[in-house]
Amino acid sequence: MTTTTEQTADLLAEVLTELAPVVGSVTDDQLHDPTPCTDYDVAQLREHVLGWLAIFAAGFADPAGQAPRASTDGYQVPADPAAEVRGAASTITEAVRAGAAGRPLRLGDSGMPGDMALSMILWEYQVHGWDLARATGQPWSPPPAAAEQSLAFAPGMLTADYQGDGKAFGPRLPVPAAAPPLDRLLGLSGRDPAWTAS
């Protein structure tokens, strides 16, 4: 499946359009609930998602591709999380259309080709968006084309260094080949599509 960086940016914009109301509708009594991402409760996952999105957006917008920081340390969730997502989505889309994906995206001293970073973000935000939506009982329906693209991209990133017990991604879980693309992407990413908080 061949996809241009502009198409990837458009798919990411659709995913982030789904994400904005999810982050904006988290209630105080849900903040310490578990999520499918076992390292984080709802509050920690929301902070992780928003903080990195702000970093990625700023990095793409920078003329040299340099993100302002290499971690989310010190990030504070804003009063309007949904607006933070919408603003970042707009920034990324505009930056990519201006050629940002043609240069490396740099986090600290390390960098990644911009088009690869964009595909990684698309994949990560589908999965983490699902994590947060599922943990808080909200709908999550990004475009199937986004999951299809990530199904083609993610296996190349899921090496033994990154996937397995105690690693960034849990072991792959079997999902039927006829399952929807998002369910297959979740299984590939170490998530159980049937996960519930209870």
Secondary structure as UniProt FT lines:
FT   HELIX           5..24
FT   HELIX           28..30
FT   TURN            31..32
FT   TURN            38..39
FT   HELIX           42..61
FT   TURN            63..64
FT   TURN            73..74
FT   HELIX           81..97
FT   TURN            98..99
FT   HELIX           100..102
FT   STRAND          105..107
FT   TURN            108..109
FT   STRAND          110..112
FT   HELIX           114..136
FT   HELIX           144..153
FT   HELIX           154..156
FT   TURN            160..162
FT   TURN            165..166
FT   TURN            177..178
FT   HELIX           181..188
FT   TURN            189..190
FT   TURN            193..194
//
